[in-house]
Structures are given as C-alpha cells and as structure tokens.
Amino acid sequence: MTMSSAPQPAAESRPDDPESLEAAAAFVEEAAGNEDPPAPITGVGRLLGWIIPANLGIFLIWGAVPGILLPQQVTLLFGEADKVANLAIVATIGAFCAMIAQPIAGQISDRTRSRFGRRAPWIFLGALAGGLSLVGLAFADSLVGVVIAWTLVQITYNFAQGPLSAVMPDRVPLKRRGTFAALSGIGLMVGALGGQVVGSLFFESIAAGYLTFAAIAIVVLTLFIVFNPDHSSKDLPVEPFKLGDFLRTFWVNPVKHPDFFWAFTGRLLLYTGYFAVTGYQLYLLTDYFGVERPQDVIPVLGLISLAGILIATIVSGPLSDKLGRRKIFVFASSVVTGLAFLLPWVWPDVTAWMIMTFISGLGFGMFQAVDTALMSEVLPSAKSFAKDLGVVNMAATLPQTLAPGVAGAIVLAFGFAGLFPVAIVLSVLGAFAVWPIKAVR
C-alpha cells in the first residue's frame, strides 16, 4: 500500500459498518507505520483525552515501586549493608523479564482475534494480573519472594502496556501523532513522577501503597477500554506462527530496517544513561548528598521535574506536528538530558540535584513528546505494530535490565559520583543516533 492509497481518516466510524471493517482489515494487511489508519470508532478526540489517564495508571506504578517502595522494602528486609547488591539483583531479573515480555505480549496481541479488537483483552487482563502480582509483592518477605513477585509485576503490566502503546499507529492519523505522543508523554511522566510523590507518602506503609496503585491501574485501564472501543478483529486472517521469524524480531536489522535500527539505538542510549542515575535516586540522596529524610525531599523533586516535563511536552509535541519535524527535538532532548547530569557531578549538593531535576525534566519531556511519534512512523507493518513496538520498548526496558547491575558495579568501584559521566556520554551519543534516520524529518 502506498501513501496515496492508505485509508483516509475521518472523524469517527461505526463498529458495525462494513466499509469501516473492510478499511480496518485492509490497513492491517497492507499498511506501514507512516500511513494513516482508519478512523477510530469514537473519534480521535476521545483517544487524545483518555490516553493521559491510561498511561497515568501504569506509570504511577513505574514511578513509585522501583524508585521508592521497592528499594525501601529491600532495605527493611535485608538491611543497609546489602541493599545496593540486593536491589541490583531484584531489579535486573525483573527488568530482563519485562524486556522479553513486551515483544511476546505484542506478538500475541497482534494475532488476537476478538469482537473487542486486538488490544483490549490484553490491556484488561494485564491490569488485572498486574494488580494480583502487586498484592503478592506486598506480602513477600524473602529475596526469592521479592524477585518472583517483582518479576510477575513487570511481566503482567507489560502485557497491558505493550498493546496500549500500539493504539497510536493503530488509530491516530499522522498529523495528530505529535499531539497524541505529547499527551501520552504527559500521562507517562506525570505518572512516573507523581508515583514518586505519592509513593513517598507510603514510605512507612509499603503494602498499602502497592494495593492502592494496583486498584488505580485496574480502574483507569478498564475505563479506557470501555470509552474507546476498537474495531472487531474476528474476521482478520491469521498467518502461521513461525518461531524462527519471531526470534529474529529481537534483532533490529540495521541493513533491512536502518531507520528502525537508529531510532531504537537512540532510545536505548538515552534511557541507559538516564536510568543509570535516576534508578539510584533514593541511595544518591541518602549516601551521596547526605539527606537524612529522603521521603521529605522526593515529593519536591517530583514536582520540580514535573514542571520541566510539562513545559517541554506541551510545547514540543504540537510544535513538531506543526513543523513536520521530529529529529531535531529528539536530538535536543538527548543533549539537554545528558548535560543536566554535569551539575550534581561537579557540585555534589542536593540543590544541584534539584536544578538537574528540572533541566533533565525539560529534556526528557521533549523526548517523550516526540520520540514516540517518531517511533510510530518507522514501524515496518500494521500486522505487527504491537510486536515491533515491544521490540522498540526493549530500548526502554533493556536499560532497566542493564543499568542496575552496571550502575551497581560503578558505585561499588568508583562511588556514586561515577554514575554521572557515564550518563552524560550515553545521553549525548543517543542524540547523534537519530540523525541517520531518513524516513522522518
């Protein structure tokens, strides 16, 4: 299918309209990520509104648990002396499983045939199973138990997050993707940072925090599905599953799909640098900056970062739509985020960390607002949007796999100050990785 023959988006369409079903089927069979999808059943406007709470529900968990509640749980269970090593074990195993889970969830979602579409069943089941996994984590009292429960949390919520991420290439026209990505980024970053703020309120009652975040995710994701129904996928053909083809998708081929490769690499580098530092925020505050009550400082840091992210996101996403350009925003965001880490490196004071938090918020907000739209436009085929986005999101989850172990080794060898130059170099390299992309300006 060429750009000129792609289904033209309309304001909305009926779920039982034969023409709408035919257009949806043709899109899945023939289109790529840089083509307009059929109109959503309830219109694009409703999707724009609901993507914020949907992402918020998931990313409250990613903000509160790995950065606040899980480190505190590890400290309480195993003591101060072994907290860095034990947290590295828990986080690395969980993130590795999450990295594998999203492409698998995407493959299953792409191949799902139901009257509710390809995505809705897994968004709901992932949220439900994730809630049960958080309950298990709340009552885990051994290292093995924590590892198993946190791994299940990572896997199950990625089964919801993977199909949710495919909503943009599935339903959003190209000219609205920067705006959609910006709103998605607002939900993501407000959730991640709001999770830090709200999570700090449960610093002394970790189990209650886990149960609260589980309930929020189930409610908002269920409402997203109800108010944004998808076209039926019952009559779509199913291609034979080939294990070899699926395993090869974990390798991003730089020759066959160079734009996809460079977009993946840029995200991988930036996220690795970012998580190498932020993943140890609690311990940086206590052991590097000497903060006695980090639970009092973390909410302030969350609000500071949120301010920077909202400013950058609100401006960058719609502006990238208007200019028709993505790469310059992704480049600038990576440079800003990397350079922000200079401050606490040369000035080891909590004030420097606060300033860095705002500046990196600007950079990361710009990145989240535009990079998601850029990624959606380099996807090879509508048949495998969720699976390919799962592979793309490995660039976000792989750093969470690598960063705890690598960063832990850096801390043990060079102290916490050693994290900052590594983060700077990786972030700046991530900026330059987007320039070879040709399909997107």
N, C-alpha and C positions, 0 to 999 in steps of 0.2 A: 504494500500500500504506500502510495506517495503522499506527500504533504497535501497536495491538492485534492486527493480523493478521500482523505480522512473524514469521519463523521463530523458534521458541524455541530457545535454545542448550541443548545437552546436554553431557555430559562429553566425549564423543568420538563419531565416526561412522565407518563403513566406507567406503572409497573406491568400492567396487562396489555399495553399497547403493542400489537405485533411488530409494528415498524421499529419501536424502541428496543424490543427484544432482539430483533434482527440486527439493528445497528450495534447493540452491545456485543452480540455474538461475533459480528464481523470485526469489530475493534479488537477483541481478544485474539482472534485468529490471525490478524494481519498487521496490526499497528505496532509502533515502537514508542519509546518514551517521549519523543519530540513531536508527537501528533496529538491533536485534540480528541479527548474521549467523548462518548455520547453524554447527553445532558443527564445530571443526577435526577432521580425521581422527584425529590423535593426542592431542587434548585441548588445552585452553588452558594447562595447567601446563607442558607441554613447550615451548610457544611462549614462555612467560614466561622460562624458563631460557635458551633459545637466542638470544633477541633481544640479549642482552648481548654474547656473542662476535661475533655477526654485525655489529652496529654497531661494535664494537671494531675489527674487521678493516678496515673502511672508514675510520673516523675516526682511526686511528693515522696513516694517510696524510695526512689533512687537518691533523692536528696537527704532524706532522714536516716535511712538504715545504714548504708555503707560508710557514710561520713560521720555520723553521730552515734546512733544507737548501737550498731554492731561493734564499733571499737570500744564503746563503754561496756557492753556486755562481755567482750573478750577480756577487758581489764578486770572487771569484777570477778569473772570466773577463774582467771589464770594468773592474776597479779601483775604488778608493774614490770617486773624483771623480764618477763617473757611476752609482753603484749605486742611488740613490733613483729617478732617472728611468728607468733600465733595468728595475728591478723593477716600477715602476708600469706600464710597457708590457707586460711579460710577464704580470703578474697581471691587468690589466684585460682583455686579449684573452682569456686563459684563462677568467676568470670569466664574461665575456659569453657565450662559447660554452657553458659549463656551464649558464647560466641558460636558454638555449634548449633545451639537450639534455634536461633533465629532463621538461618537458611533452611533448616529442616521444617520449621513451622511455616515458612514461606512456601516451600515446595508443597506441603500438604494443603495449605490454603489455596494455592493456585489450582490444585487438582480437585478441590472440593466442589461438589455439585449438590445444590440445595435450593429450595424456594426462597431462602433468605440471602442467596448470593454466596460468594466465595469467602468473604471476610468475617461476616457477623458471627457465625457459630464459634469461631476460634477466639474472637475478641471476648465473647462472653465466657467460654469455657476457661480461657487463660486467666481471666479476672477471678473466677470462682476458685479454680485450683490454686492460684496465687494467694488468695486470702487464706485458704486452708494451710498453705505452706508457711505463711507468716505466723499462724497460730502455733504450728509446730516449732518454729524458731523461738517463739516467746517462752516455750517451756523446755528448750534444750539446755542441758546442764553439763555437757561434756564437749570436748573438742570435736569428737566424731559426730556427735549430735548437731552441733552448730554447723559443721561443714555440710552435713547431709541436708539440714533444713534450709540453709542459705543457698545451697545449690538448687534445691527444688524451687525456692523463691525466684531465683534467676531464670530457670528454665520456663516456669509457668507464665511469668509475666512477659517473657519474650514471646511466648505463643500468642499473647494478646497484642503486644507492641508491634510485632512483625506485620501481621495483617492490617493493623491500623495504619502503619506507615504507607501501605500500598493504596490507601484511599486517594492520595493526591494524583498519581498517574492514572488511576482507575477513573476518576470522576471530575478532576479540576482542569479547565482549559488552560492552555499555555500562558495566556496573557494575565491570568489570575494567580499563577503559581507563586510568584514572589510575595504577593499579599498573603496567600494561604500559608506559605512557608513562614512568613513573619508571625502570623497568628499562631501557627503550630509551635514556633520557637518561643513565643510568649508563654504558652501553656507549659512547654518543656522547661524553660528556665525559671519561670515563676514557681513551677512545681519543685524543681531541684533546689532552688534557694529557699522557697517557702518551706520545703521539707526540712532544711537546716534549722530554720527559725522555729517551726512547730516541733520538730524533733527535739530541740533543746529543752522544750517545755516538759518532755517526757524523760529527761535525763535521769531522774530518780525513780521512774516507773516505766521501765522499758517495755514490759509486756503490754501495758495499756496502750502504749504508742503503736506497737505492732498491730493490735486489734483495731485501733482507730483508722490507721492507714489502709488496712485490708477492707474495711467497710466502705470507706470513701471510694476506693477504686471500683468495687463491685457496683455501687450505685451509679457513678457517673458514666462508666462504660456501658452499662445496660441502657441508660437513658440515651446515650449516643446512638446505639443500635436502633432503639425504638423510634427516635425522631429523624433518623437518616437511613431509611431502608434502601437496600440495594436491589438491582435487577436480579431476577432469578438466574441461577446458573445450571438449572436442572438439565437443560437440553444441550449444553455445550459438550462437544466431543472431548473425550479423554484420551490423550496419547499414551502409548505403552510406557511404563516406567522402566528406565534403564539405569541401573546403579552406577555404571561407569560414567554416563553423562552427568549424573547428579554429583558424583565425587569430583569431576573435573570443574564444576562450577566454583569450588573452593579455591581454584587457581584463577586469578584475574589475568587473562592473557593479554600482555601488552602489545602483541602484534595484531591479533584479531580484533580486539576492542581497546585501542590505545586511549581514547577519551575516558572510558570507564576505568581503565588502569590508573591514569593520572589523577582522576577525581578521588578514587579510593586511596591512593598514596598520600595525597594532600591531607585528607581527613585523618588517616592513620597517624601521620607525623604530628599534627596539631594535637590530637586527642592524647597521644602518648606523652607529649610534653606537659599538657595540662593536668592529666591525672597523676603524673609523677609527683607533682607538687600538691594539688588540692586533695588527693587521696589521703594525705597525711596531715591535713589541716589541724585536727584535734591535737596530734602529738607535736606539731610545729608550735602551736600556741602554748602548750604546757612546757615543752622541753627546749625549744629554740628561743621563744620570746619571753618565757618565764611568766605566763599568765596563770594566776592561781585558780581563777574560776572561769574556765573557758565557756561554760554554759551561759554566762552573762555576756560574753563578747560575741559569740557565734550569731545570735539574732541580729545584732548591729551589723556584723559583716554581711549577713544575708540581705539586709535592706540596702546596704551600700552597693553591693553587687547587682541587686535587682534594679536599682536606679539606673546604673550604667547600661544594663542589658535592655531595659525598656526603651531608653532613649535611642540606642543603636538599632534595635529591632524595628521600632515604629517607623523610623526614617528609612532604613536600608531596604527592607522588603519591597514596599511600594515604589521606592525610587528605582530599584533595579528593574521592576516591571516597566516603569515609565521610560527609562533609558534603554531597555532591552539588553542590558549588560549584567553579567553575573561575576565574571572572573576578577575584575578589579576590586569588588567588595570582598571576595574570599581572600585575595592576596593581602589587602589592607588589614583584614581582621586577624590573620595569622601573624603578621608583623607586630601589630599592636599588642596582641596577647603575649607574644614572646618577649617583647621589650618590657612589658609590665613587670616581669619577674626579675628584672635588674634591681628594682628598688629594695625588696627585702634582702637581696643578696649583699648589696653594698651598705645597706642601712638596716641591721638586724633589730628592728624595733616594731612593736605592734602597730604603731602609726604608719610605718612604711607598708605593712601588710594591708592596712585599711585602704591606703591610696592605691596600692596594687590591685586590690579587690575591685575598686571602681573602674580602673583603666582596663583590666582584663575583662570586666563585665561589658565594657564598650566593645572590645574586640570579639568576645565570644557571642554577644548579642548580634553583632553584624554577621558573624559566621553562621549562626543558627538561622538567621533570617533569609540568607541567600544560598548557602551550600545545599540545603535540602532541595530547593528548586533546581539548582544546577544538577544535582544527582539524578533527579527525576527525568531530566532531559537527555541523559546519556544512557538510559536503560535500553537494552537491545530489543526486547519483545514484550508485548502485553500478556503473552501466555505465561510469563514467568516474572511479572513485576515484583510480587512479594518475595519470591526466592532470591531474585537479583538484589532487591533492597536488603534482604537478610545478609547477603554477601557484603554489600556496601556497609551495612551496620557492623560487620565484623571489624571495620576500621574504627568503630567506636568502642566495641566490646573487647577487641584484642588488646588495646592499651590497658584496659582494666585487668586483663589477664597478665600482661607483661609488667605493668607499672608497679604493682605491689611487691613482686619479687625483686625486680631490678632496683626499684627505689629503696626497698628494704636493704639490699646489699650495699647500695650507695651510702645510706645512712650509717650502716654498721662500719663501713670502711672510712668514710670521709666526714661523717656528721650530717646534720640536716642541711647545712649550707651547700653541700654538694649537689642537692637536687636542682638548684636554680640554674646553673649554667647548662645542665642537660636539657632542661625545659626550654630555655632560650634557643638553643641550637635546633632542637627538633621543631619548634614552632616556626622559626624562620625558614627552615627547609620546606615545611609544609606550605608556606606561602608561594615559594617558587615552583612547587609541583603543579600548580593549576595552570601555568602559562602554556604548556604544550597542548592543552585541550583545544580542539578545533571546532567541534560541533556547537559550542556555546561561546558567545562573545563575552 
